[in-house]
């Protein structure tokens, strides 16, 4: 009976571990869901202040962390 090359065993163990644990990793993720993804302010004159609140929630199974927010 032929033996596997020495490098094949760690490779096969890695593949087995990935297949075994990958479903658990992919399911535990945050998912941001917005009630409204866009808002049209209509005609706004330069210098006017406008404001809108976007409501969202975490529909995922892991903590949702929001960082580095910027507006345009």
C-alpha positions in Angstrom: 0.0 0.0 0.0 1.4 3.4 -0.9 1.7 6.1 1.7 0.6 9.7 1.3 3.3 12.2 0.8 4.2 14.0 4.1 2.6 17.3 2.9 -0.7 15.7 1.9 -1.8 14.9 5.5 -1.8 18.5 6.8 -3.5 19.6 3.6 -6.2 17.0 3.9 -6.8 17.8 7.6 -7.1 21.5 6.7 -9.7 20.8 4.1 -11.6 18.5 6.4 -11.6 21.2 9.2 -12.7 23.9 6.7 -15.6 21.8 5.5 -16.6 20.9 9.0 -16.5 24.4 10.5 -17.3 26.6 7.5 -21.1 26.4 7.9 -20.8 27.7 11.5 -18.6 30.6 10.4 -20.9 31.7 7.6 -24.1 31.7 9.6 -22.9 33.8 12.5 -22.7 37.2 10.7 -24.3 40.6 11.2 -26.8 41.8 8.5 -27.9 45.4 8.3 -31.4 46.0 7.1 -32.7 49.5 6.3 -36.4 50.4 6.4 -35.6 52.8 3.6 -32.3 52.7 1.6 -32.6 56.1 -0.1 -34.4 59.4 0.5 -35.1 62.1 -2.0 -34.9 65.6 -0.5 -36.4 67.2 -3.6 -35.1 70.6 -4.6 -32.8 72.1 -1.9 -31.4 75.5 -2.1 -27.7 76.0 -1.4 -27.2 76.8 2.2 -30.4 75.1 3.4 -30.2 72.6 6.1 -31.9 69.3 5.5 -32.2 66.2 7.7 -33.4 62.7 7.5 -33.2 59.7 9.9 -32.5 56.3 8.4 -33.9 53.5 10.6 -32.0 50.2 10.5 -31.7 47.0 12.4 -29.4 44.0 12.7 -31.1 41.0 11.2 -28.0 38.8 11.6 -26.9 36.5 14.3 -23.7 38.3 15.3 -23.0 41.8 16.7 -23.3 44.6 14.2 -20.5 47.2 14.5 -20.8 50.5 12.6 -17.6 52.4 12.1 -16.3 55.3 10.0 -19.6 56.8 8.9 -19.5 59.5 6.3 -22.2 61.4 4.4 -22.3 62.8 0.9 
